[in-house]
Amino acid sequence: MSPLEAVQGILDREEYGSVVTFVDGPSLGAKVVLDSAGHQLSGELPTEIVADVTADAIVLMDHEQHRAMEYPPHGVFIESLAPPQEMLIVGAVHIGQALASFAGQMGYRVTVMDSRGAFATPERFPTARVLVGWPDSIIDQVPLDRRTWVVILSHDQRHEDPVLEAALKSPVRYIGCMGSRRTQDLRVGRLRDLGFSEEDIARVRGPVGLDIGAESPQEVAVSVLAEMTMVRYGQGSGLSLHGIEGRVHKQRPEDA
């Protein structure tokens, strides 16, 4: 299989993968395509660097980053391939409208879920897929895998708890919940009662978002997406870039 065919297959299947290009050393110009588990689909890595390159490629996949790496005498550039990211918004509220709109512009495929048909409409969410019904009966219509981001905006336990339970039993990349710190404490108590471990519960980010002083629905949406971006790329401090030393775009190859 050629590298181009292997890459196209990964993209068609909407999976993660990597393209390893040799940019220095005896294998200059060669390409190796890896799948999400690090298996070689096209080309062949030199035996002496297989383990190291595969391990680094999988880490970079997790954060959708690219890096120039050295494995003397080989120099390679590892390019990560990532499928479209899915976002599930639970609660067809005003913040959800802004969040769905902004997320769509950032390339997320958005699904909005709510039991209230008057709120969950294509007119209010023109760029999203809209599911109307109680979450426990329709959650199976949403992919809950490593490319899924879950944001719960509803304050109704009947909407929240079934989604939290399903999300925590899956490898979704992000779980964020709207609400006060007291609401989060109550949420944690319910999850403990359901038998989830402290490690499981720590995956739930509540209150959701970064502290930017957000007030309007649009500002809250920016706060949530900013936190998601930090998680997605495994970079960033949440601080102002003013006064921060070093490159702005830490994922550049020369920053490796």
C-alpha positions in Angstrom: 0.0 0.0 0.0 1.3 3.4 -0.9 1.6 6.2 1.7 -1.1 8.2 -0.1 -3.5 5.2 0.0 -2.8 4.6 3.6 -3.4 8.2 4.5 -6.6 8.3 2.5 -7.8 5.2 4.3 -7.3 6.7 7.7 -9.1 9.9 6.6 -12.0 7.9 5.1 -12.4 5.9 8.2 -12.2 9.0 10.4 -9.4 7.6 12.6 -6.2 8.9 14.1 -2.9 8.3 12.5 0.6 9.6 11.8 2.8 10.2 8.8 6.5 9.8 9.6 8.8 11.5 7.0 12.5 11.0 7.1 14.1 14.4 6.7 17.7 13.5 7.5 19.9 10.4 7.6 20.2 7.2 5.6 16.4 6.9 5.0 16.1 10.5 3.7 12.8 11.0 1.9 11.1 7.8 3.0 7.6 7.9 4.5 5.9 5.5 7.0 2.2 5.7 7.8 1.0 4.6 11.3 -2.5 3.9 12.5 -3.9 5.0 15.8 -2.3 2.0 17.6 1.1 2.6 16.0 0.9 -0.2 13.5 2.8 0.4 10.2 0.3 0.6 7.3 2.8 1.8 4.7 6.6 1.8 4.6 8.8 0.4 7.3 10.6 2.1 10.2 14.2 1.0 10.9 14.2 -1.6 13.6 16.4 0.3 16.0 13.9 3.2 16.3 10.6 1.5 15.9 9.7 1.6 19.6 10.7 5.2 20.1 9.1 6.6 17.0 5.9 4.7 17.6 5.6 5.9 21.2 6.2 9.5 20.3 3.8 9.3 17.4 1.0 8.1 19.6 1.6 10.8 22.2 1.5 13.5 19.4 -1.7 11.9 18.0 -3.4 12.4 21.4 -2.7 16.2 21.1 -3.0 16.5 17.3 0.5 17.9 17.1 3.4 17.7 14.7 7.1 17.5 15.7 10.5 17.3 14.1 12.3 14.6 16.1 15.9 13.2 16.2 16.7 9.5 16.5 20.4 9.5 15.5 21.3 9.0 12.8 17.8 9.6 11.7 15.8 12.8 11.6 12.1 12.6 11.1 9.0 14.8 10.9 6.0 13.3 12.6 2.7 14.7 11.3 -0.5 13.7 13.2 -3.7 12.9 11.4 -7.0 13.5 13.3 -10.6 12.9 12.4 -13.3 15.6 12.7 -14.0 16.3 16.4 -17.5 15.8 17.7 -19.1 18.0 20.3 -22.2 17.1 22.3 -24.0 20.0 23.9 -26.6 19.0 26.4 -29.1 21.8 26.9 -30.5 24.0 24.1 -30.0 27.3 26.0 -28.6 30.6 24.9 -25.1 29.7 25.8 -25.5 26.5 23.8 -26.5 28.6 20.7 -23.3 30.6 20.9 -21.2 27.5 21.7 -22.6 25.6 18.8 -22.0 28.5 16.4 -18.4 29.1 17.5 -17.5 25.4 17.7 -18.8 24.8 14.2 -16.6 27.6 12.9 -13.7 25.9 14.7 -14.4 22.6 12.8 -16.3 20.7 15.4 -19.3 18.6 14.3 -21.9 19.7 16.8 -24.9 17.8 18.2 -27.4 19.5 20.5 -29.5 17.4 22.8 -32.6 18.5 24.8 -36.0 17.1 25.8 -37.7 20.4 25.1 -38.7 20.6 21.5 -39.6 24.3 21.7 -35.9 25.0 22.4 -34.1 22.3 20.5 -34.9 23.4 16.9 -32.9 23.7 13.7 -33.9 27.3 13.6 -32.1 28.0 16.9 -29.2 25.7 16.0 -28.8 26.0 12.2 -25.3 24.6 12.1 -25.8 21.6 14.5 -27.5 18.3 14.5 -30.5 18.5 16.9 -31.8 15.6 19.0 -35.0 16.0 20.9 -35.7 13.6 23.7 -34.6 12.5 27.2 -30.9 11.8 27.2 -31.2 8.3 28.6 -33.2 7.3 25.5 -31.2 9.0 22.8 -27.6 9.1 24.1 -26.8 6.0 22.0 -27.2 8.2 18.9 -24.0 10.1 19.7 -20.5 8.7 19.3 -18.8 8.7 22.6 -15.1 8.1 21.7 -11.8 9.8 22.0 -12.8 12.5 19.5 -15.9 13.5 21.4 -16.2 16.6 23.6 -19.2 16.8 26.0 -20.5 20.1 27.4 -23.5 19.9 29.7 -25.3 23.2 30.1 -28.6 21.9 31.6 -29.1 22.2 35.3 -31.7 19.3 35.3 -30.4 16.1 36.7 -32.6 14.2 34.4 -30.6 15.6 31.5 -27.2 15.7 33.2 -26.8 12.4 35.0 -27.5 9.9 32.1 -25.0 11.8 29.9 -22.4 12.0 32.7 -22.7 8.3 33.4 -22.4 7.4 29.7 -19.5 9.8 29.1 -17.5 8.6 32.2 -17.8 5.0 30.9 -16.3 6.0 27.6 -13.0 7.5 26.4 -14.4 11.0 25.5 -11.7 13.6 25.5 -13.5 16.3 27.6 -16.5 16.5 29.9 -17.5 20.0 31.1 -20.5 21.0 33.2 -22.1 24.3 33.8 -23.0 25.4 37.3 -21.8 26.8 40.5 -19.2 25.2 42.8 -22.0 24.1 45.1 -23.7 22.5 42.0 -20.4 20.7 41.3 -20.2 19.4 44.8 -23.7 18.0 44.5 -22.8 16.5 41.2 -19.7 14.8 42.6 -21.8 13.3 45.4 -24.2 11.8 42.9 -21.4 10.3 40.9 -19.9 8.8 44.0 -23.2 7.3 44.8 -23.2 5.8 41.3 -20.0 4.1 42.1 -17.5 6.2 40.1 -14.0 6.5 41.4 -12.2 9.7 42.3 -10.1 9.3 39.2 -13.3 9.0 37.1 -14.9 12.1 38.7 -11.8 14.2 38.2 -12.5 14.0 34.5 -15.5 16.2 35.0 -14.6 19.9 34.6 -17.0 21.9 36.7 -17.5 24.8 36.6 -16.7 24.5 33.0 -14.4 27.0 31.2 -11.5 29.3 31.9 -11.8 32.3 34.2 -11.9 35.2 31.8 -14.7 37.2 33.6 -17.3 36.0 31.1 -20.8 37.4 31.5 -22.7 37.1 28.2 -23.6 33.8 26.5 -21.1 34.5 23.8 -18.3 35.2 26.4 -19.1 32.0 28.3 -18.9 30.1 25.0 -15.4 31.6 24.4 -14.4 30.6 27.9 -15.5 27.0 27.3 -13.8 26.7 23.9 -10.6 28.2 25.3 -10.4 25.5 27.9 -11.2 22.8 25.3 -8.4 24.1 23.1 -5.9 23.8 26.0 -7.0 20.3 26.5 -7.0 19.4 22.8 -3.5 20.4 22.1 -2.0 19.8 25.6 -0.5 23.3 25.6 -1.2 26.7 27.2 -1.4 28.2 30.6 -4.7 30.1 30.4 -2.7 33.3 31.2 -2.4 36.4 29.0 0.2 36.0 26.3 1.5 39.5 27.2 4.6 39.1 29.3 4.9 35.3 28.6 8.3 34.4 27.2 8.9 32.0 24.4 7.0 31.2 21.2 3.3 31.7 21.0 2.7 28.6 18.9 4.3 25.9 21.1 3.3 23.1 18.7 5.7 24.3 16.1 8.4 21.6 15.2 11.3 23.9 16.3 9.9 24.0 19.8 10.3 20.2 20.3 
